Amino acid sequence: MEPVNARGRGRARAPSLAHALMALVCAGLPFAAASQAGGARPGAEARSADALADAARALARQDKNRESADLFEKAIRLAPQRRAEWLAEYADQLTYSQRPAQAVPLYREMLAAQPGGEQAQRLRKGLGLALLWSDQPGAAVGVYREIVPGERIVSNET
């Protein structure tokens, strides 16, 4: 008999590595143990960090921002050499998971590296929102003025 999905129709799909690792990590199993449980081989840590980042993105698309931020944090700890690659997504998820004050220094760190063009604008928007949501509207207005110079931005603080 062929396996079927939860609705009793069609073919059941096997869970992806990202989903399996996410389930193990969310269940409290340390990541090293989770990756060993999955039969980790050389290079598996990099694939595991990628799987965590992919799972974090999937959770973000479902508006599960706290869980997403937690998985990005674990991915960064597992593969610190990839920190710069995932830091903006991690900061975004911190902001949207009611931890904007934790995101502010991350956005500032990325802006200190002087990214150009669209990336700088994206980071400024994130920083402005994180500042606003962490009860720093005056600082947020300053950031928004950098985004739209010459525009009048009204604030009770300025």
Contact map, one row per residue, 1 for C-alpha under 8 A:
11100000000000000000000000000000000000000000000000000000000000000000000000000000000000000000000000000000000000000000000000000000000000000000000000000000000000
11110000001000000000000000000000000000000000000000000000000000000000000000000000000000000000000000000000000000000000000000000000000000000000000000000000000000
11111000001100000000000000000000000000000000000000000000000000000000000000000000000000000000000000000000000000000000000000000000000000000000000000000000000000
01111111111100000000000000000000000000000000000000000000000000000000000000000000000000000000000000000000000000000000000000000000000000000000000000000000000000
00111111111110000000000000000000000000000000000000000000000000000000000000000000000000000000000000000000000000000000000000000000000000000000000000000000000000
00011111100100000000000000000000000000000000000000000000000000000000000000000000000000000000000000000000000000000000000000000000000000000000000000000000000000
00011111100000000000000000000000000000000000000000000000000000000000000000000000000000000000000000000000000000000000000000000000000000000000000000000000000000
00011111110000000000000000000000000000000000000000000000000000000000000000000000000000000000000000000000000000000000000000000000000000000000000000000000000000
00011111111000000000000000000000000000000000000000000000000000000000000000000000000000000000000000000000000000000000000000000000000000000000000000000000000000
00011001111100000000000000000000000000000000000000000000000000000000000000000000000000000000000000000000000000000000000000000000000000000000000000000000000000
01111000111110000000000000000000000000000000000000000000000000000000000000000000000000000000000000000000000000000000000000000000000000000000000000000000000000
00111100011111000000000000000000000000000000000000000000000000000000000000000000000000000000000000000000000000000000000000000000000000000000000000000000000000
00001000001111100000000000000000000000000000000000000000000000000000000000000000000000000000000000000000000000000000000000000000000000000000000000000000000000
00000000000111110000000000000000000000000000000000000000000000000000000000000000000000000000000000000000000000000000000000000000000000000000000000000000000000
00000000000011111011000000000000000000000000000000000000000000000000000000000000000000000000000000000000000000000000000000000000000000000000000000000000000000
00000000000001111111000000000000000000000000000000000000000000000000000000000000000000000000000000000000000000000000000000000000000000000000000000000000000000
00000000000000111111100000000000000000000000000000100000000000000000000000000000000000000000000000000000000000000000000000000000000000000000000000000000000000
00000000000000011111110000000000000000000000000100110110000000000000000000000000000000000000000000000000000000000000000000000000000000000000000000000000000000
00000000000000111111111000000000000000000000000000000010000000000000000000000000000000000000000000000000000000000000000000000000000000000000000000000000000000
00000000000000111111111100000000000000000000000000000000000000000000000000000000000000000000000000000000000000000000000000000000000000000000000000000000000000
00000000000000001111111110000000011001000000000100110000000000000000000000000000000000000000000000000000000000000000000000000000000000000000000000000000000000
00000000000000000111111111000000000000000000000000010010000000000000001000000000000000000000000000000000000000000000000000000000000000000000000000000000000000
00000000000000000011111111100000000000000000000000000000000000000000000000000000000000000000000000000000000000000000000000000000000000000000000000000000000000
00000000000000000001111111111010010000000000000000000000000000000000000000000000000000000000000000000000000000000000000000000000000000000000000000000000000000
00000000000000000000111111111110010000000000000000000000000000000000000000000000000000000000000000000000000000000000000000000000000000000000000000000000000000
00000000000000000000011111111000000000000000000000000000000000000000000000000000000000000000000000000000000000000000000000000000000000000000000000000000000000
00000000000000000000001111111000000000000000000000000000000000000000000000000000000000000000000000000000000000000000000000000000000000000000000000000000000000
00000000000000000000000111111100000000000000000000000000000000000000000000000000000000000000000000000000000000000000000000000000000000000000000000000000000000
00000000000000000000000111111110110000000000000000000000000000000000000000000000000000000000000000000000000000000000000000000000000000000000000000000000000000
00000000000000000000000010011111110000000000000000000000000000000000000000000000000000000000000000000000000000000000000000000000000000000000000000000000000000
00000000000000000000000110001111111000000000000000000000000000000000000000000000000000000000000000000000000000000000000000000000000000000000000000000000000000
00000000000000000000000000000111111100000000000000000000000000000000000000000000000000000000000000000000000000000000000000000000000000000000000000000000000000
00000000000000000000000000001111111110000000000000000000000000000000000000000000000000000000000000000000000000000000000000000000000000000000000000000000000000
00000000000000000000100110001111111111000000000000000000000000000000000000000000000000000000000000000000000000000000000000000000000000000000000000000000000000
00000000000000000000100000000011111111110001100100000000000000000000000000000000000000000000000000000000000000000000000000000000000000000000000000000000000000
00000000000000000000000000000001111111110000000000000000000000000000000000000000000000000000000000000000000000000000000000000000000000000000000000000000000000
00000000000000000000000000000000111111110000000000000000000000000000000000000000000000000000000000000000000000000000000000000000000000000000000000000000000000
00000000000000000000100000000000011111110000000000000000000000000000000000000000000000000000000000000000000000000000000000000000000000000000000000000000000000
00000000000000000000000000000000001111111000000000000000000000000000000000000000000000000000000000000000000000000000000000000000000000000000000000000000000000
00000000000000000000000000000000001111111101100000000000000000000000000000000000000000000000000000000000000000000000000000000000000000000000000000000000000000
00000000000000000000000000000000000000111111000000000000000000000000000000000000000000000000000000000000000000000000000000000000000000000000000000000000000000
00000000000000000000000000000000000000011111100000000000000000000000000000000000000000000000000000000000000000000000000000000000000000000000000000000000000000
00000000000000000000000000000000000000001111111000000000000000000000000000000000000000000000000000000000000000000000000000000000000000000000000000000000000000
00000000000000000000000000000000001000011111111100000000000000000000000000000000000000000000000000000000000000000000000000000000000000000000000000000000000000
00000000000000000000000000000000001000010111111110000000000000000000000000000110000000000000000000000000000000000000000000000000000000000000000000000000000000
00000000000000000000000000000000000000000011111111000000000000000000000000000110000000000000000000000000000000000000000000000000000000000000000000000000000000
00000000000000000000000000000000000000000011111111100000000000000000000000000000000000000000000000000000000000000000000000000000000000000000000000000000000000
00000000000000000100100000000000001000000001111111110000000000000000000000100000000000000000000000000000000000000000000000000000000000000000000000000000000000
00000000000000000000000000000000000000000000111111111000000000000000000001110110000000000000000000000000000000000000000000000000000000000000000000000000000000
00000000000000000000000000000000000000000000011111111100000000000000000000100000000000000000000000000000000000000000000000000000000000000000000000000000000000
00000000000000001100100000000000000000000000001111111110000000000000000000000000000000000000000000000000000000000000000000000000000000000000000000000000000000
00000000000000000100110000000000000000000000000111111111000000000000001101100000000000000000000000000000000000000000000000000000000000000000000000000000000000
00000000000000000000000000000000000000000000000011111111100000000000001100100000000001000000000000000000000000000000000000000000000000000000000000000000000000
00000000000000000100000000000000000000000000000001111111110000000000000000000000000000000000000000000000000000000000000000000000000000000000000000000000000000
00000000000000000110010000000000000000000000000000111111111000000001001000000000000000000000000000000000000000000000000000000000000000000000000000000000000000
00000000000000000000000000000000000000000000000000011111111100000011111100000000000000000000000000000000000000000000000000000000000000000000000000000000000000
00000000000000000000000000000000000000000000000000001111111110000001000000000000000000000000000000000000000000000000000000000000000000000000000000000000000000
00000000000000000000000000000000000000000000000000000111111111000001000000000000000000000000000000000000000000000000000000000000000000000000000000000000000000
00000000000000000000000000000000000000000000000000000011111111111011000000000000000000000000000000000000000000000000000000000000000000000000000000000000000000
00000000000000000000000000000000000000000000000000000001111111111001000000000000000000000000100000000000000000000000000000000000000000000000000000000000000000
00000000000000000000000000000000000000000000000000000000111111110000000000000000000000000000000000000000000000000000000000000000000000000000000000000000000000
00000000000000000000000000000000000000000000000000000000011111110000000000000000000000000000000000000000000000000000000000000000000000000000000000000000000000
00000000000000000000000000000000000000000000000000000000001111111000000000000000000000000000000000000000000000000000000000000000000000000000000000000000000000
00000000000000000000000000000000000000000000000000000000001111111111000000000000000000000000000000000000000000000000000000000000000000000000000000000000000000
00000000000000000000000000000000000000000000000000000000001100111111100000000000000000000000110110000000000000000000000000000000000000000000000000000000000000
00000000000000000000000000000000000000000000000000000000000000011111110000000000000000000000110110000000000000000000000000000000000000000000000000000000000000
00000000000000000000000000000000000000000000000000000001001000011111111000000000000000000000000000000000000000000000000000000000000000000000000000000000000000
00000000000000000000000000000000000000000000000000000011111100011111111100000000000000000100100000000000000000000000000000000000000000000000000000000000000000
00000000000000000000000000000000000000000000000000000001000000001111111110000000000000000110110010000000000000000000000000000000000000000000000000000000000000
00000000000000000000000000000000000000000000000000000001000000000111111111000000000000000000000000000000000000000000000000000000000000000000000000000000000000
00000000000000000000010000000000000000000000000000011011000000000011111111100000000000000000000000000000000000000000000000000000000000000000000000000000000000
00000000000000000000000000000000000000000000000000011001000000000001111111110000000001001100000000000000000000000000000000000000000000000000000000000000000000
00000000000000000000000000000000000000000000000000000000000000000000111111111000000000000100000000000000000000000000000000000000000000000000000000000000000000
00000000000000000000000000000000000000000000000010010000000000000000011111111100000000000000000000000000000000000000000000000000000000000000000000000000000000
00000000000000000000000000000000000000000000000111011000000000000000001111111111000000000000000000000000000000000000000000000000000000000000000000000000000000
00000000000000000000000000000000000000000000000010000000000000000000000111111111111001000000000000000000000000000000000000000000000000000000000000000000000000
00000000000000000000000000000000000000000000000000000000000000000000000011111111000000000000000000000000000000000000000000000000000000000000000000000000000000
00000000000000000000000000000000000000000000110010000000000000000000000001111111000000000000000000000000000000000000000000000000000000000000000000000000000000
00000000000000000000000000000000000000000000110010000000000000000000000000111111111000000000000000000000000000000000000000000000000000000000000000000000000000
00000000000000000000000000000000000000000000000000000000000000000000000000111111111000000000000000000000000000000000000000000000000000000000000000000000000000
00000000000000000000000000000000000000000000000000000000000000000000000000010011111100000000000000000000000000000000000000000000000000000000000000000000000000
00000000000000000000000000000000000000000000000000000000000000000000000000010011111111000000000000000000000000000000000000000000000000000000000000000000000000
00000000000000000000000000000000000000000000000000000000000000000000000000010011111111100000000000000000000000000000000000000000000000000000000000000000000000
00000000000000000000000000000000000000000000000000000000000000000000000000000000111111110000000000000000000001000000000000000000000000000000000000000000000000
00000000000000000000000000000000000000000000000000000000000000000000000000000000011111110000000000000000000000000000000000000000000000000000000000000000000000
00000000000000000000000000000000000000000000000000001000000000000000000100010000011111111100000000000000000000000000000000000000000000000000000000000000000000
00000000000000000000000000000000000000000000000000000000000000000000000000000000001111111110000000000000010001000000000000000000000000000000000000000000000000
00000000000000000000000000000000000000000000000000000000000000000000000000000000000111111111000000000000011001000000000000100000000000000000000000000000000000
00000000000000000000000000000000000000000000000000000000000000000000000100000000000001111111100000000000000000000000000000000000000000000000000000000000000000
00000000000000000000000000000000000000000000000000000000000000000001100110000000000001111111110000000000000000000000000000000000000000000000000000000000000000
00000000000000000000000000000000000000000000000000000000000000000000100000000000000000111111111000000111011000000000000000000100000000000000000000000000000000
00000000000000000000000000000000000000000000000000000000000000000000000000000000000000011111111100000010000000000000000000000100000000000000000000000000000000
00000000000000000000000000000000000000000000000000000000000100001101100000000000000000001111111110000000000000000000000000000000000000000000000000000000000000
00000000000000000000000000000000000000000000000000000000000000001100100000000000000000000111111111110110000000000000000000000000000000000000000000000000000000
00000000000000000000000000000000000000000000000000000000000000000000000000000000000000000011111111111110000000000000000000000000110010000000000000000000000000
00000000000000000000000000000000000000000000000000000000000000001100000000000000000000000001111111110000000000000000000000000000000000000000000000000000000000
00000000000000000000000000000000000000000000000000000000000000001100100000000000000000000000111111110000000000000000000000000000000000000000000000000000000000
00000000000000000000000000000000000000000000000000000000000000000000000000000000000000000000011111110000000000000000000000000000000000000000000000000000000000
00000000000000000000000000000000000000000000000000000000000000000000000000000000000000000000011111111110000000000000000000000000000000000000000000000000000000
00000000000000000000000000000000000000000000000000000000000000000000000000000000000000000000011111111111000000000000000000000000011011000000000000000000000000
00000000000000000000000000000000000000000000000000000000000000000000000000000000000000000000001000111111100000000000000000000000011011000000000000000000000000
00000000000000000000000000000000000000000000000000000000000000000000000000000000000000000010011000111111110000000000000000000000000000000000000000000000000000
00000000000000000000000000000000000000000000000000000000000000000000000000000000000000000011011000111111111000000000000000000010010000000000000000000000000000
00000000000000000000000000000000000000000000000000000000000000000000000000000000000000000010000000011111111100000000000000000010011000000000000000000000000000
00000000000000000000000000000000000000000000000000000000000000000000000000000000000000000000000000001111111110000000000000000000000000000000000000000000000000
00000000000000000000000000000000000000000000000000000000000000000000000000000000000000110010000000000111111111000000000000000000000000000000000000000000000000
00000000000000000000000000000000000000000000000000000000000000000000000000000000000000010010000000000011111111100000000000110110000000000000000000000000000000
00000000000000000000000000000000000000000000000000000000000000000000000000000000000000000000000000000001111111110000000000000010000000000000000000000000000000
00000000000000000000000000000000000000000000000000000000000000000000000000000000000000000000000000000000111111111000000000000000000000000000000000000000000000
00000000000000000000000000000000000000000000000000000000000000000000000000000000000100110000000000000000011111111110000000100000000000000000000000000000000000
00000000000000000000000000000000000000000000000000000000000000000000000000000000000000000000000000000000001111111110000100110000000000000000000000000000000000
00000000000000000000000000000000000000000000000000000000000000000000000000000000000000000000000000000000000111111110000000000000000000000000000000000000000000
00000000000000000000000000000000000000000000000000000000000000000000000000000000000000000000000000000000000011111110000000000000000000000000000000000000000000
00000000000000000000000000000000000000000000000000000000000000000000000000000000000000000000000000000000000001111111000100000000000000000000000000000000000000
00000000000000000000000000000000000000000000000000000000000000000000000000000000000000000000000000000000000001111111101100000000000000000000000000000000000000
00000000000000000000000000000000000000000000000000000000000000000000000000000000000000000000000000000000000000000111111100000000000000000000000000000000000000
00000000000000000000000000000000000000000000000000000000000000000000000000000000000000000000000000000000000000000011111110000000000000000000000000000000000000
00000000000000000000000000000000000000000000000000000000000000000000000000000000000000000000000000000000000000000001111111000000000000000000000000000000000000
00000000000000000000000000000000000000000000000000000000000000000000000000000000000000000000000000000000000000000011111111100000000000000000000000000000000000
00000000000000000000000000000000000000000000000000000000000000000000000000000000000000000000000000000000000000100111111111110000000000000000000000000000000000
00000000000000000000000000000000000000000000000000000000000000000000000000000000000000000000000000000000000000000000111111111000000000000000000000100000000000
00000000000000000000000000000000000000000000000000000000000000000000000000000000000000000000000000000000000000000000011111111100000000000000000000000000000000
00000000000000000000000000000000000000000000000000000000000000000000000000000000000000010000000000000000001001100000001111111110000000000000000000000000000000
00000000000000000000000000000000000000000000000000000000000000000000000000000000000000000000000000000000001000100000000111111111000000000000001101100000000000
00000000000000000000000000000000000000000000000000000000000000000000000000000000000000000000000000000000000000000000000011111111100000000000001100100000000000
00000000000000000000000000000000000000000000000000000000000000000000000000000000000000000011000000000000001000000000000001111111110000000000000000000000000000
00000000000000000000000000000000000000000000000000000000000000000000000000000000000000000000000000000011001100000000000000111111111000000001001000000000000000
00000000000000000000000000000000000000000000000000000000000000000000000000000000000000000000000000000000000000000000000000011111111100000011101100000000000000
00000000000000000000000000000000000000000000000000000000000000000000000000000000000000000000001000000000000000000000000000001111111110000001000000000000000000
00000000000000000000000000000000000000000000000000000000000000000000000000000000000000000000001000011011000000000000000000000111111111000001000000000000000000
00000000000000000000000000000000000000000000000000000000000000000000000000000000000000000000000000011001000000000000000000000011111111111011000000000000000000
00000000000000000000000000000000000000000000000000000000000000000000000000000000000000000000000000000000000000000000000000000001111111111011000000000000000000
00000000000000000000000000000000000000000000000000000000000000000000000000000000000000000000001000011000000000000000000000000000111111110000000000000000000000
00000000000000000000000000000000000000000000000000000000000000000000000000000000000000000000000000011000000000000000000000000000011111110000000000000000000000
00000000000000000000000000000000000000000000000000000000000000000000000000000000000000000000000000000000000000000000000000000000001111111000000000000000000000
00000000000000000000000000000000000000000000000000000000000000000000000000000000000000000000000000000000000000000000000000000000001111111111000000000000000000
00000000000000000000000000000000000000000000000000000000000000000000000000000000000000000000000000000000000000000000000000000000001100111111100000000000001010
00000000000000000000000000000000000000000000000000000000000000000000000000000000000000000000000000000000000000000000000000000000000000011111110000000000001011
00000000000000000000000000000000000000000000000000000000000000000000000000000000000000000000000000000000000000000000000000000001001100011111111000000000000000
00000000000000000000000000000000000000000000000000000000000000000000000000000000000000000000000000000000000000000000000000000011111100011111111100000000000000
00000000000000000000000000000000000000000000000000000000000000000000000000000000000000000000000000000000000000000000000000000001000000001111111110000000101000
00000000000000000000000000000000000000000000000000000000000000000000000000000000000000000000000000000000000000000000000000000000000000000111111111000000000000
00000000000000000000000000000000000000000000000000000000000000000000000000000000000000000000000000000000000000000000000000011011000000000011111111100000000000
00000000000000000000000000000000000000000000000000000000000000000000000000000000000000000000000000000000000000000000000000011001000000000001111111110000100000
00000000000000000000000000000000000000000000000000000000000000000000000000000000000000000000000000000000000000000000000000000000000000000000111111111110100000
00000000000000000000000000000000000000000000000000000000000000000000000000000000000000000000000000000000000000000000000000010000000000000000011111111000000000
00000000000000000000000000000000000000000000000000000000000000000000000000000000000000000000000000000000000000000000000010011000000000000000001111111000000000
00000000000000000000000000000000000000000000000000000000000000000000000000000000000000000000000000000000000000000000000000000000000000000000000111111110000000
00000000000000000000000000000000000000000000000000000000000000000000000000000000000000000000000000000000000000000000000000000000000000000000000011111110000000
00000000000000000000000000000000000000000000000000000000000000000000000000000000000000000000000000000000000000000000000000000000000000000000000010011111000000
00000000000000000000000000000000000000000000000000000000000000000000000000000000000000000000000000000000000000000000000000000000000000000000000010011111100000
00000000000000000000000000000000000000000000000000000000000000000000000000000000000000000000000000000000000000000000000000000000000000000000000000000111110000
00000000000000000000000000000000000000000000000000000000000000000000000000000000000000000000000000000000000000000000000000000000000000000000100110000011111000
00000000000000000000000000000000000000000000000000000000000000000000000000000000000000000000000000000000000000000000000000000000000000000000000000000001111101
00000000000000000000000000000000000000000000000000000000000000000000000000000000000000000000000000000000000000000000000000000000000000001100100000000000111111
00000000000000000000000000000000000000000000000000000000000000000000000000000000000000000000000000000000000000000000000000000000000000000000000000000000011111
00000000000000000000000000000000000000000000000000000000000000000000000000000000000000000000000000000000000000000000000000000000000000001100000000000000001111
00000000000000000000000000000000000000000000000000000000000000000000000000000000000000000000000000000000000000000000000000000000000000000100000000000000011111
